[in-house]
Amino acid sequence: MSSAVSDDLTFRPPTPEDADRCYAIEIGAYEGDEAATLAKITTRIREYPQGFLVMEHDGQVIGFINSGCAHDVVMADDAFKELVGHDAAAPNVVIMSVVIDPAFQGRGYATTLMRMFVELMKAQGKKTIHLMCKEQHVELYVRFGYRYVRPSESDHGGMGWHEMIMEL
Ligand SMILES: CC(C)(COP(=O)(O)OP(=O)(O)OC[C@H]1O[C@@H](n2cnc3c(N)ncnc32)[C@H](O)[C@@H]1OP(=O)(O)O)[C@@H](O)C(=O)NCCC(=O)NCCS
C-alpha cells in the first residue's frame, strides 16, 4: 500500500520492476564505484522489501532508501551489502543507499524520505538504524537525528567513511 504525504509525493514498497529505475538513479547520483550494482539492488528488493522505501513524485520514482537487518552490526562487512547475513527479524537496521535523483535534489526530499523511513522502521519494532556516510554528509545525518560513532574501517569506493547510528 502506498501513502501520500503531499500532493505530489508518495511512498511505497518496491516491486521487481523498480530495479532498473532505482539503478539508474543510483548511478546518476553516487560518485564512481560507490553506486550499488543492478544485481545488488535487485537482491535488496527481493530479500527485504519491507526495508526498501520507494519515493515517487507525480507517479515517477525519484528516490529510495534500502537496508538490511542484523543482530550484530558490522558496518565494514561488504558481503552484507548483498544481504549475506541479513535477518529480517533482527532489531538493527543497516541502511545501504539513501538517494534522490539529482534532478530533484535540494528540495528537502531526502529529509522527507528519511523521516518516512524512520517511521517505517519504528512501526516494524526496530531498535537502531546504522549507516556509513562520507564526511560531507555527517552534518546532514546529525540533523536527521543520527549520532556520530567513529571513522569507518571501510575504504569503499576509495573514500573515507564515517559510521552513524540512530536509536529508535
Ligand atoms: C544526499 C542526498 C540524498 C540529499 O538529497 P536532497 O533531497 O538534495 O536533500 P534535502 O534537500 O532533503 O537536503 C537536506 C539537507 O542536507 C543538505 N545537503 C543536501 N545535500 C548535501 C550535500 N551533498 N552535502 C552537504 N549537505 C547537503 C541540504 O542543504 C539540506 O540542508 P538544510 O535542511 O539546512 O537546507 C542527495 O544529494 C543524493 O542522493 N546524493 C547522492 C547519494 C548520496 O551521497 N547519499 C548519501 C549517502 S551516505
PDBQT file of the ligand as one rigid body, heavy atoms in Angstrom, charges set to zero:
ROOT
HETATM    1  C1  LIG A 201      22.437  13.280  -0.038  1.00  0.00    +0.000 C 
HETATM    2  C2  LIG A 201      21.137  13.394  -0.805  1.00  0.00    +0.000 C 
HETATM    3  C3  LIG A 201      20.277  12.139  -0.557  1.00  0.00    +0.000 C 
HETATM    4  C4  LIG A 201      20.392  14.648  -0.327  1.00  0.00    +0.000 C 
HETATM    5  O1  LIG A 201      19.177  14.736  -1.048  1.00  0.00    +0.000 OA
HETATM    6  P1  LIG A 201      18.321  16.101  -1.106  1.00  0.00    +0.000 P 
HETATM    7  O2  LIG A 201      16.917  15.754  -1.417  1.00  0.00    +0.000 OA
HETATM    8  O3  LIG A 201      19.018  17.064  -2.004  1.00  0.00    +0.000 OA
HETATM    9  O4  LIG A 201      18.446  16.610   0.388  1.00  0.00    +0.000 OA
HETATM   10  P2  LIG A 201      17.497  17.690   1.075  1.00  0.00    +0.000 P 
HETATM   11  O5  LIG A 201      17.036  18.660   0.044  1.00  0.00    +0.000 OA
HETATM   12  O6  LIG A 201      16.464  16.980   1.901  1.00  0.00    +0.000 OA
HETATM   13  O7  LIG A 201      18.537  18.415   1.999  1.00  0.00    +0.000 OA
HETATM   14  C5  LIG A 201      18.664  18.134   3.364  1.00  0.00    +0.000 C 
HETATM   15  C6  LIG A 201      19.750  18.988   3.939  1.00  0.00    +0.000 C 
HETATM   16  O8  LIG A 201      21.008  18.450   3.557  1.00  0.00    +0.000 OA
HETATM   17  C7  LIG A 201      21.806  19.399   2.925  1.00  0.00    +0.000 C 
HETATM   18  N1  LIG A 201      22.519  18.695   1.855  1.00  0.00    +0.000 N 
HETATM   19  C8  LIG A 201      21.944  18.088   0.811  1.00  0.00    +0.000 A 
HETATM   20  N2  LIG A 201      22.894  17.539   0.038  1.00  0.00    +0.000 NA
HETATM   21  C9  LIG A 201      24.085  17.802   0.635  1.00  0.00    +0.000 A 
HETATM   22  C10 LIG A 201      25.432  17.528   0.313  1.00  0.00    +0.000 A 
HETATM   23  N3  LIG A 201      25.786  16.841  -0.802  1.00  0.00    +0.000 N 
HETATM   24  N4  LIG A 201      26.379  17.936   1.146  1.00  0.00    +0.000 NA
HETATM   25  C11 LIG A 201      26.063  18.631   2.261  1.00  0.00    +0.000 A 
HETATM   26  N5  LIG A 201      24.806  18.949   2.621  1.00  0.00    +0.000 NA
HETATM   27  C12 LIG A 201      23.826  18.537   1.808  1.00  0.00    +0.000 A 
HETATM   28  C13 LIG A 201      20.857  20.418   2.379  1.00  0.00    +0.000 C 
HETATM   29  O9  LIG A 201      21.468  21.674   2.267  1.00  0.00    +0.000 OA
HETATM   30  C14 LIG A 201      19.769  20.418   3.419  1.00  0.00    +0.000 C 
HETATM   31  O10 LIG A 201      20.094  21.249   4.486  1.00  0.00    +0.000 OA
HETATM   32  P3  LIG A 201      19.034  22.266   5.066  1.00  0.00    +0.000 P 
HETATM   33  O11 LIG A 201      17.916  21.390   5.612  1.00  0.00    +0.000 OA
HETATM   34  O12 LIG A 201      19.766  23.010   6.113  1.00  0.00    +0.000 OA
HETATM   35  O13 LIG A 201      18.610  23.080   3.883  1.00  0.00    +0.000 OA
HETATM   36  C15 LIG A 201      21.384  13.558  -2.331  1.00  0.00    +0.000 C 
HETATM   37  O14 LIG A 201      22.296  14.622  -2.522  1.00  0.00    +0.000 OA
HETATM   38  C16 LIG A 201      21.919  12.319  -3.003  1.00  0.00    +0.000 C 
HETATM   39  O15 LIG A 201      21.163  11.470  -3.466  1.00  0.00    +0.000 OA
HETATM   40  N6  LIG A 201      23.259  12.203  -3.100  1.00  0.00    +0.000 N 
HETATM   41  C17 LIG A 201      23.895  11.071  -3.757  1.00  0.00    +0.000 C 
HETATM   42  C18 LIG A 201      23.800   9.848  -2.899  1.00  0.00    +0.000 C 
HETATM   43  C19 LIG A 201      24.445  10.061  -1.536  1.00  0.00    +0.000 C 
HETATM   44  O16 LIG A 201      25.566  10.516  -1.433  1.00  0.00    +0.000 OA
HETATM   45  N7  LIG A 201      23.681   9.705  -0.494  1.00  0.00    +0.000 N 
HETATM   46  C20 LIG A 201      24.128   9.810   0.870  1.00  0.00    +0.000 C 
HETATM   47  C21 LIG A 201      24.999   8.665   1.121  1.00  0.00    +0.000 C 
HETATM   48  S1  LIG A 201      25.512   8.485   2.721  1.00  0.00    +0.000 SA
ENDROOT
TORSDOF 0
